[in-house]
Amino acid sequence: MAMKIDLSSIIEQMQTGEQDAALTALQSYNKEMNQCFTFSREEERDREHLGELVLGFLNRELQPSCLLACLETVRILSRDKNCLDPFINRSAMSTLARYAGIAVASTATPAHNKPEEGQVEGEGGEGEDVEDVSSELVKEASPPSENPDQEVIVEALKSICNILLHNETGQVVAADLQLIKGVAERLKQCHDPTWNHEVRFFDLRLTFLLTALRVDVRAQLAQELHGISLLGNQLDATLGLCWPDTLETARAGLEDVPPEDLPPLSRQQTERAMEILKILFNITFDTTRRKVDEEEAAEYRRLGAILRHCLMSHADGEERTEEFHSHTVNLLGNLPLPCLDVLLMPKVQQGSIEYMGVNMDAVNMLLEFMEKRLDRGHKLKETLLPSLNLLTESGRIHRETRKFLRSKVLPPLRDVKNRPEVGSSLRNKLVRLMTHIDTDVKDCAAEFLYVLCKESVSRFIKYTGYGNAAGLLAARGLLRGGRDSGIYSEDEDSETEEYREAKAHINPITGVVEEEQPNPMEGMTEEQKEYEAMKLVRMFDKLSRTNVIQPMQLGMDGKMRELTPEDMCKLTHNPLFQQEEPVNSDSENDA
C-alpha cells in the first residue's frame, strides 16, 4: 500500500471548482497512488466523495491536462471494488464511454440477462488491475476527430475495464448502453494507422470482459455484429498476414520464408492476438454443440487457416509462445469439426512433415504441444485436455490425421516384456493417464488411444492391456469385446515379428509376457479346491453384507451390474459355475 495521503486537502481543493487547483491536487494524488492496488477501509467515504467530485469536473469543459488528470484519478479509484458507487450509474458510465470514444447515439432497452455463470476461457485473475493486462481494439461509433487524444481514450477505457471487472451493476449498465457496438465500430478500423497499440490493446480487453461476463453481449457480438468475421479480420491485421492461396496464409513480405524461419511476433502483436483469441473463444463456446450453415462454415474455415498460422508462429520468448499456442489450441477446439481440415491444406514444401502426401506440420505441432503439457504434469485437466481433445476429434474425423498420430503414438508393437504403462514413450505416458485419479483426464486419455485404435476393442487391449482398458470398455458396454460403430478404413496388419512370436504367451490383463507362476492349487484334491472356492465366496458375501465392497458381475449387454444377494446365494450353492467366454480377439484387419 502506498504511503498515506491527505485526502481531505485534495477534496477541499476540488471543491473550489477551479481547474488549476484541481489539476495540482489530482496530479499529486495520482503520482502518489499510481502503483496502489489495495486500499484502506477507513477512507472509503472520502474516496467515494473524491470520485463524485471528479465526475462533476468531467461533465464540464476542461483543459486537456486537467481532463487527463481527472481520468487518471478515476482509473486509480476504480481499482477499489468497495468504492465504485459513483461510477456505476448510467450517467457516469456514459461520460466515461464518451471519453473512450465508444458511446453510441441511442441505446437499446435494458438488458435482462444475468452475467454468465459458466467457465469462460482466459478470465482475469484475482487482484489484477486491468490496465496491466492485455486489451482490445476499438473504434468510435461517431467519426473520430483528426487528432484524437489517445491518452484520454486509454485512461477512460482502463477505468471502464476496472469497473466491469469488479462490479455486476456496472456490467449491466455497460450492456444497457450498448458499449459493444461502439467498440465494434472501432474494431472495423483494424488497418487504420490512427490508433496506437494502447488504444487497440484496451479496446480488446474491454471486449473480452464484456463477452466473458455477459451472455447477451456475447451473443450480440457473435450474431448481430458478425464477431467471427470482425475479429478474424482483426487477427489477420494484427499478425500482418497475406493470402497466397485459398485458405493458405503467410506473413506479408515473407511469403517464401518457411514457418520455422519466420521472425518471432513482437510483444505488442502477441498481446493483442491473445486478447482476440480469448474473445473468439467466448463467442464460439457453443459452436461444436450446434450445426453451422455454409456461410458460417466458410468464416470458421478462414479463421481456422489463421489459427494454423498462429500455431506455426513464435512469440518473443518460450513462455510467451506457449501461452500464445495455448489460447490458439483452446479456440481450435471450439471450431466445427469438419472445418479442421484447414490444418492439413497447405502444400507440402521443403522442410515440411509429410504423411500420405499431406502437410502434417500443424498436427505435429499440436502433438508436441500436448506432450509438453503432459510431461509438465501440472493441472492436467486445465492444461492437457484441450489439446488432447482436439487431437482426438481430429483423428476421429480425418483419416490422414489419425494414421499420422497412430504412427507417432502407437507404432508397431515390439516391446512385449514391459507393461504398457512402463516406459518413456508417448504411449506409455498416455496409458499411465488411463488410471489417473481425475476422471476427466483418465477418460480423455483412454478415448484418444481408443480412436487411434479405430475403436477396435482387441487392438485397444493389445496396446494398453485389459486392466487399463477396462474403464472405457465398461462405460461403453464392451467388456465382452467387439467394437463401436465408428467408420474407419482398413489398415494393413501392423503386427511385428516380435509381437507375433510372443502373442500366445501375452497376459491380456497386463499386456505383456509374464514369467510362469506356480499354480496355487497344485497338489490339492477336488474337495480341497471346492472348499477354498466356497471360502472365497463366503468372504465376498460377508464383505458385501457389511457394505465394505459392492461385488459386480458382467451382464449379457457387456456392462457391469451389481451382484445381488440372490446371485451370491446361487454361487454359494453352485460354486462350479461355468466361466464367462473370453474377450473377443478380433484381428486388426477387421477394423
N, C-alpha and C positions, 0 to 999 in steps of 0.2 A: 504494500500500500504506500502511496506517495505521502510526503510529509504534510501535516495538517495545514490547510489553507483557510484564511478568514473569509468564509462565505458571506457573512453579514455585510462586510465592507463592499464586496463585489455587488451584492444585491442593492446596497444603497446607491452606488454609482449608476447601476442600471435604472434605478427608479427616477433618476434625474431626467431621463429621456434624451439626454444629449449623446450624439453618436461618438464624439471624441472620448468622452468619459467612459462610455460603454466599451469602446474599442480597446482602450488601455486596460480596463478591468478584465475583459474577456481574454485578451492576449496573455495577460499574466496568469489567469486561471488555466487556460489551455496549455501553456508551457509547463506548468506545474503538474497537471493531471494527464498529460498526453499518454503516458505509459501506465496509467492506473486502470486496473481491471476489476478490483474489489473495492467495495465502498462500505463505510461505517453506517450502522443503522441510525445513529443519533442525529445525523444531519439530513435524513431523508426529506423532511418537510422543507428544509432550506433548498435542497436540490430541486425539488418539485417547483418551488416558487421561482427559482432561477430559470427553470425550463419555461415556465409561463411567461416570464419577462422577455426571454429571448424570442419566443414565438411572436410576442407582440411587436418586437422590432422587425421580425421577418415579414410582417404584413405591412411594413412601411417601405418607402423608397429609401434605399441605403447606399452609402458609398461602397464601392467594391470591397475595400479592405474590411469594413465593418460587417458586410454581408458574409464574407468568408469566415470571419471570426465567430459570428453567430452560429453558422452551420457546423463549425468545428466543435463548438460547445455542445450543440445538440448531439453530435456524434459521440462525444465523451459521456454525456448524461444518459444516452440511450443504451449504454453498456450495463447500466444498473437496472435489472429486471424488476426491482421493487419500486422504482420511481418513474414509471413510464406513463402515468395517467395524463400528463399534459400533452403527450404526443400521439395518443391512440384514438383521439376523436377524429371525426371526418374532416373538420376544418384544418387541424394540424397536419394530417396526412396529405390533404390536398395541397397545402402550402409546400410541403417537402417534395411532393410529386412534381409540382410546378418548377421548382428549382432544379430537380433532377431531369427535367425535360421529358417526362413521361406522362404528364397529365393529359387526359382526353377531354374533349369539349363537353360531352354528355356521358352520363353513367347509366348503367342498366339498373334494374331493380335489385334490391339487396339479395345477396347470395345466401341460401339457407343451408347449403351443405356444411356438414361439420368437417373439421380437419381430419385428414387421413389417419387412421389408427394403425394401419399395417406397416410392414417394414418397407423402407424406401432406401434404395442403394445410395451410399455416399452421404447420408445425412450428417450434418456437422457435429463435431464432438463437444463435450461439455466444457464450459469456461472459455471457449474460443471466441475471441472477438471477430466479427465478420470481416472487418477491414483487413485482417491479417491472413485471410484465406482466399482461394481463387474466386473468380467472379464472372460476371456475364456481359454480353454485348447488347447495347440498346440503341433505339432510335426514337426521336421525339414524335409525338402524334402530330404536332404542328411543325412546319418547316423550321430548321434550326437557323439561328442568326449566322451571319457571315463569320463572326469570330466568337463562337460560344465560349464562355468562361468554363473551361473543363474542370478546373479545381472546384468550382461551385457545384457542378454536376456530380462529381465524385463524392464530395462531402455529403450531399443530400442522399445519394444512393447508399452510402455507408450507413447513414442514420436509419433509412428505411429498412435495410437489411437487419440491423441490430434489433429494431422494433419487431420485425417479423419473427426473428429467431427466439425472442423472449416472451412474446405476448399473443395470446389467442385472439383477443379483441382486435388488435392491430391487423392480424391476418384476415379477419372478417371484413374490416374496413377496406383493406387493400384490394380484396376481391370485389367488394361493392363498387369501388372507384375504378374498376377495370384497368388497373395498372399494367396488367399483362398485355393489353392492347397497345399501350404506349411503348412498352418495351419491345414488342414485336415489330412496331413500325421502325424503330431504330435498328433492330436486328436485320431488317431488309437491306440496310446500307452496309453490308459486310465488305464491300470493295471501296467504300468512301474513305479517303485518307484523312478526312477531318478529325475523326475520333482517335484519340490516343489509346494506348494499352489499358490504362487505368479505367477509362470510361467503359471500354468493352469488357474488361475484367469484372467490374462490379455490376454491370448490366446482366451478365451471365449468372453471377452469384444471386442476384435478386430473382431471376427467372428460376433458378434451381430451387430457392427457398419457397417460392410460390407454388411450384409444381410438387415439391416434396410435402408441403403442409396442407394443401387444399386440393381435394379430389375434383371439385368443379373447375378450378383453374387448369388442372392437368388435362381434363377432357376438352376444355375450351381451346387450349393451345394445340392439342393434337388434332382436333377436328375443324373447328371454325377458323383457326389461324394457320392451318396446314403446317403444323410444327415439324413433321418429319422432313418435309422439303425445305422449310425455312432453316432449320438447324443443320440439315445436311449441307446446304449451301454455305452456312456459316463455318462448318468444319472444313469444307473444301477450301474456302478462302483463307482460313487460319493456317492450314497446312501448306498453302501455296501450290495446289495441285493443277495438273492439266490432264486431258483425257486422250491419249494417243490412239485408243481403240475403244469400241463399245465395252463398257464395264471394266476397263483397264485404266489404272491411274499411274501417274508418275509425278515427280517433283518438277515443277515448271523450270525450264532451263537446265535440268539434269536428266532429261529423258533417257539418255543412253547409259546412265550410271546404274550398275547393279544395286539392288536394295541394300546389300551388306556394306556397300562402299559409300552410301549417302551420308552427308554430314549430319550430325545429330540436330534435332529440333532445338530451337532456342528455348530458354526458360519461359519466356512470355508465351511463345506458341504452345508449349506443353501445358502451361497453366490454363490457358483459355480452352484448349482442346479437351482437357479433362473435365472442365465445367460443362462443356457441350455434351460430352459423353454421359455425364450424370443426369443432365436434363432429359436427354433422349431415353435414358433408362427409365426415368419416371413416367414418361408419356407412352412408352411401349410395354409397360409392365404386364399387360394382359394380352399382348399380341398372339402369343403361342396358344392361347386358350380360345381364340375365335378365328373365323375364316376371314381372309382378306380378299378384296376384289382385284381385278387386273391392274388398275391404276395404282392401288396401294402396293401391290406386289412389285411393280416397277420402281416405286420410290424406295422400297426396302432393299431391292437388289442393288440400286445405285448406292444406298447407304452402306450395304454390305461390302461393296467394292472399296469404299473409302475406309471402312474398318479394317479391311485386309491391308491397306497401306499403313494404317496405324500399327497393326500387328508387326509389320515388317520394318517399322521405323524405330529409331532410338532417340531417347531424350538425353539431356546433359547429365550423365551420371547413372550408375546402375540402379540405385534405389528409385530415382525418378522414373527410369524406364520401366521398372517392374510395376510401379503404381499406374503408369500410363497404360501398360498392357493389361493390367487387372481391370481397369474401367472398360477397356475395349472388349475383353472376354465377357464381362458381365452383360454388356449391351448385345454382343453377338448371340448370347443365349436367349435374348428376347425376340430375335428375328424369326419370322415364319420359317419352318424347317426347309421347305422347297427353295427358299431364297439363298440358302447357304452354299449352293453350287457355285456362287461367285468366287468363293475361296479357291476354287480349282480352275478358274477360267484363264488366267494369264498364260501366255505361251511359254513353253519350256525354252529357257535361254541358257547360255553357258554359265555354269555355276549353280543352276537350279537343281533341286532334288526332283528327279523324275521317277514316276512309278506308273506302269501301264500307259505310258505316253502322256501322263497328266502331271502338271506342275504341283508338287506337294510341299512347296516352301511354307505356306501358311499352316497347313495341317501339322507339319513337323515342328513349327514354332509353337503351336498350341500344345503339342505333346511334350516338348521340352519345358514349357512354362508349367504344365501340370506336374511334371516330375520334380521340378524345382520346389514347388509348393509342397509336394508330398514329402520330399527329403527334409524340409524345414520342420514339418510335424506340428506347427503351431496353429491352433484354431482351425483345424482341418475342415470343419463344417462350413466356415465362412470363406476360407481361402482356397480350398481344393475343389469343393463341389461344383462351382460354376464352370470351371474348365473341364472337369471330368464329365459333367452332364452334357456339355457342348460336344465333346468328343463322342460320347455315347450316341447321341441323337444324330450326329453327322454320319457316324459309322452305320447306323441303322438305315438311313435313307439313301446314302451314296455308296455304291458298291466299291468304287476305287478307293474311297477313304477307308472303308472297313478293311479291305485287303492290305492297304499300306499299314494301317495301325496294327493289324494282326502280325504282319511281318516284323514289326518292331517290338510288340508286346508279347506275342505268343509264337515265337519262331518254332520250327520243328523240334519236337521234344527229344533231347538226347540224355539229359541227366535224370536217371531213374533211381538213383541211390539217395538223393536228398529230398526231403519233403518239399512240396510246392511253396510253402511259406518260409523256407530257409534259403538264404542267399541274398545277393545284392542286385539281382536283375530287376527290371521293372515288373515282370510277372510276379516275382517273389514279394515285392513290396505291396502290390495290389492284393495278392492273396492274403497277406497279413491283415490288410484292412477288412477283409471279409468277416473277421471275428472282432472288429473294433467295438468298443463299448458304446459308441454313438450309433444308434440305429440308422440314421440317415447316411452316415459315412459308410457303414457296412453295406447297406443296400445299394448305394450308388456304385461302389467298387465292384460288387457282385454283378450288377446289371451291365456294367461296361464289359467285363470279361465274358459274360453270357452272350452279349451281342456280337463280340468278336468271334465267339464260337458258333455264330449263326443260330443261336437259341437251340442248339442240339445238346440234350442232356448228357449223352455219352461223351461227347467231346468236352463239355464243360467239366465233367468229373475227371476226365483224363488230365486236364491241365491244372485243376485245383484240388482234387481229392474229394471224395464223397462227404467227408466230415465238414470241410469248409463250404461245400456247395449246398449242404442240407438246408440252410436257412432260406435261400432263394427258392429251392425246389419245393420246400414245404409250403411256402407262401403261394406258389403257383400250382400246387396240386400235382407236382411232377416227381414225387419221391419214388414212384414206380417206374420212372423212365419216360421215354417219348420225347416230344419237342413241342414248342409253342408254334403258333400259326404264322409266324413271320415269313415273308417271301424272300428267299435268298438264292443266290446262284450256286451251281455245283462247283466244288473245288476238287483238285486232284488230291489223292491220298498223300498226306503230309507225314506219314509215319517214317521215322528214320530206322536204320538198321538196328541201332542200339535199342530203340523202343520195341521194335518188332520181336527181337530176341527175348526181351525181358517181360513182355506183355503178360504172359501166362502166370508170372510169379509176382505181379504187382498187386499190392493190397489196395483195393479200390477206396477204402476209407481214408487212408493216408496218402495214396497216390504214389507210393514208392515200393521198391523191392525191399522186403524186410527179412532179417535172419529168421530161420525157422525156430519157433518157440516150442518148448516141451509141452506135450499135451497134458493138461492138469488132471484129466480123467483116466490117464493111462494106469492100468492095473486095477481099476475099480470094477466091481461086478455091476450088473444091470440094476440090482436092488440099491446099491450104493449111489449110483448115478441118479436114480429116481428120487432117493432120499434127499440128495443135495439140491435137485431141481425143486422139490416141494419146499425145502427150507428157504430157498431163494424167493419163491412165490409168497410164502408167509411173511417174509421180511418186507417185501414190497407192499403187501396188504396192510401190515402194521403201520408203515410209514405213510401210506395213503390215508388210512383212517385217522391218523393224528395230524393230517394236513401238512406234513413235512415235505412231501413231494406230490405231484399230480401225475400219475402214470398215464402214458399216451399209447395209442396204437395207430397203425397205418390203415386208413379206411380204403374201401374199394375205389373211391374217387381220387386216390393218390394224396389225400391230405390227412394230417394228423387229427385224431379226435380223442376225447377223454376215454380212459379205460374205467368203466363204471364198476361199482361193487358186483353187479351181476356178471360182468366179464371176468372179474377176479375170481368169482365163485366157480365159474366154468373151468378156469385154468387150474384152480385148486383140485377139482375133481377129475380133471383130464389133463395132466401135465404133458402128456406125449402128443401135444397138438402138432398139426402139420405146419412146417415153416412157410413163410411167405415166399413167393417167387423172387428171384434175384432181379436187380436193376437191369433194365433193358440196355444192352450194349450195342446200340446201333453203330454201324461203321460210319466213318466220317464222310463217305461218299453218298450217304443217304440224306445229306443236308438239303 
